[in-house]
């Protein structure tokens, strides 16, 4: 029987992020030798990388950095919440974020193709982690924003998991305090655009058609239809456009009004929710 203990199993799981059964098999094969067991996990894991390509990675975390007028937001995915909350995966995501900041990456493809200081690409780093952890790991998306005030906000949807929602907000004028309040609002209310002008014309027209058809189905008077349709369309804009949403901290004001009162203007935002 291999010479290892439950403590050794726990230590190797924390070190590699691999599953219990895989760790025990590797320790058995390595006769309890930790370093050899890690090598076995990597070799066997690499053989399974291609097989895992088609699997779904809908767990994970978001990580962000905002400093000196530049913000970077990245989503790193894995298959299970067990891996997502592990120290190895969290450290991996931080390494990916650090690289994104260092090379000023603007999209995930550029980040994956970039070379780390140890000579590996980020894609190779993820493949190595994929091999040892035994799950599909990927960088799903990345955002980079610049401006006068750039703030980040990370939100945990569960206390035992890393951040699942991440936000960047860019403002001009005012101060970072109002920008942070808006970032928290974005996390909670998930707007899709900054202003109504950014919504595609065909989307607006479709909403208008639906609103009119619904009003007719409800038997509304023909003469009242234009007013009813415009009212419902405005309701749609208030759901989608950040500046028109009722502010989280004071629903009597819109986000746009809060920014105006603070002498600020929103210039952009990004919001990621893991798997969303």
N, C-alpha and C positions, 0 to 999 in steps of 0.2 A: 504494500500500500504506500502511495506517495506520502512524503513527509511534509505535510503542511496543515495549518489549523484554520479555524473559522476566521481568525484575525487576518491571516494571510489572504483569504478569499475576499474579505471586506476591503483590505488595502488595495488589492489588485483591481477590484471593481471600481474603486474610487479613482485609481490611477489611470485606468483605461476607459471607463464608462461602459465596459462590456457586460453582457448579461451573466447572471449567476451560473447557468449551466455551461456556457462557453468558458467562463473563468475556471470552473472546476475541471473541465476536460483538459484545458491547457495546462493547469497545474499537475494533473495526473500524468500527462504526457511529458512534462518537464521534470517530473519527480520532485516537485515542490520548489524548483528554481524559479524565482520571480522574473529575472531578466530573460530567461529562456521562454517562460510562459508568455511574456509580452511579445517576443518574436513570433511565437506560434500563433498568437491571436492576430498579429499583423499579416502573416503569410496566409492564414486561412481566411482572414477577413478580406484581403485583396482579391482572392478567388471569387468572393461573393459580391464584389462591387457591381459588376455588370448585371448580375441577377437582381440587384436592388434598384436598378435604374427606373424600372417601371412602377415601383412602389410609391405610395403617397406619403409625402412629408408635410403634415399639416400642423404639427406641434413646433415648438421652438421658442424664440424670443426676439425682441427688438432691442437694439442698442443705439445710443445716440451720443453725439459730442457737439457742443456749440461753444465756440470761443473766437474772439477777435473778429466778429462779424461773419463767421462761416459756421454753418451747421451741417452735420452729416448724420443720416439715419439709415440703418441697415436692418434687414430682417434675415435671420439665419434659422433655417428649418431642420427639424429632425422628425422621426416617426412617432415617438412616444413622449408623454410628459415625464416619464421616469428619467429619460436621457436629458430632456430640456432643463430639468432642475439640478442636474449633476454638475459638480465643480469643473470637470474636464470640458463639458460642452460650453459652459459659461465662459471659461477661460479662452476657448477656441473662438467664440463670438467676439470677445474683446480683442483678440489678436486680429480678426478680420476687420473690425471697426478701426483699429489702429492703422492698419494698412490702407484702408479707404481714405482716412484722413491724410496720411502721409503722401499718397500719390494724387490726392485731390480728385478721386474717382467721382464720376457723374452717373455711372450706370453699373449694373452688376457684371455685365460681360467684361468691361474694362478692368474691373476689380479682380475677377477670376483669372484673367490673363496676366495680371501683374506679378512681378517677381519679388519674393520676400528676401530679407537679408541673408537667409540660409541657402538661397539659390533655388528653392522650390517656388512654383507658382501657387497662388491661392487655391486654384483648382486641385493641385497636387496635395496641398495641405488638407483640403476637405476629403480627398480620396483616402489619405492616410488615416484620418479620423474615422471615416466611414469603415475602414478595415478593422480598426481596433475596437470601435464601439459596436459595430455590427448593425448599424442602421444607415439608411440613406440620409445624407446631410447635404444641404445646399444653401446657397445665398439666393433668395428669391427676388429681392429688389433692393434698390438703394436710391436715396435722394440726397442732393447737396444743394443748399440754399445759401445765398449771400445777401447782406444788407446792413443797414445801420445797427439795428438791434435784431439779433438772432437768438432765440431761446429754444431749448428742448425740454420736453416733459415726457416722462415714462410712467406708465400706470400698470399696476398689478391687478389682474382680475381675480387672482387667487393668491392668498398669502404664502402658499408653499411653492409657487412657481415664479420664475423671473418675469420681468415686464412683458406683457402681451400686447400692449398698445403704446406706440411711440409717436410723438408729434414734434415737428419743427414749425416755428412761426417767425416770420420776418416782418418787422414794422419800421416805419420812419417817424421821427418825432417822438414826443413823450419819453417814456423810460422803459427799462426792461420789466418793471413790475407789471405794467398793463399788458405787455407782450406775454408774460408768463400766465396772467389770468386768462388771456385769450387762448393760449396753448392748452390750458386745462379745460376750457370750454370745448375746444376742438376734439379733445380726447373723449369727452362725454357725449357730444351731440353729432359727431361725424359728418360735417358738411362735405359736399363733394366739389364745390367750386368756391372761389373767393367772392365773386359778384355774379349777379344774374346774367350779365353780358357774356360770361364764359360758357353758358349752357348752349349746346348746339341748337341751331334754329329748328331742325327737324324734330328734336326732342320737345321743344316748346310747342311746336305745332301739333304734335301728337297729344300732348297734355291738354291743349285747347280743344281738340276734337273729342277726347274722352270726357272732359268737363261738360261740353255742350250736349253730348249724347246722354250723359248721366242725368243732366238737368231735364232734358226732354222726357227721359224714361220716368223721372219722378213727377212728371206732369206740371212742371213750372210754366208760368205764363210766357208766351212767345216774346212779349215786350220786355220781360225781365231777364231774358237769356243773356244778353251782352253783359249786364252788370254781374250776374251770377257767375258767368264764365270767367270774367276778369278777377272776381273775388277768389275763385278757386285756383286760378293760375297764380295769383299773388301768394296764396297759401303754399303752393308748390315751390315758389321761389324762396319763401321763408324757411322751408325745410332743407333746401339744397345749398343756398348761398350763405356763406359765413357771415357776411356783413349784415344780412337781413334777419338772421336768427335772433330769437330772444336770448339775451345774455344770461348765462348760467347763474351768476351771482345776483342779478337784478332783472327779472323777467319783464319789467316795465320798460326796459330799454333794449334796443337792438345792439348787437356787437359793434356795428358801425357807429352808433351814437356814443357808446362807451369810449371807443377809440377817439372820436372827434372831441369829446369832452376832455380827454387827456392830451389833446394836441398831437395825436398820433394817427397814422394811417397804415392799414395792413397791406403788405406788398406780396405776400405769398405764404403758403403753408404746405406741409406734407403730413399725412397721417397714415400709419401702417397699423394694422391689427393682424396678429399672427394667424395665418390661414385664411384671412378675410380678403 
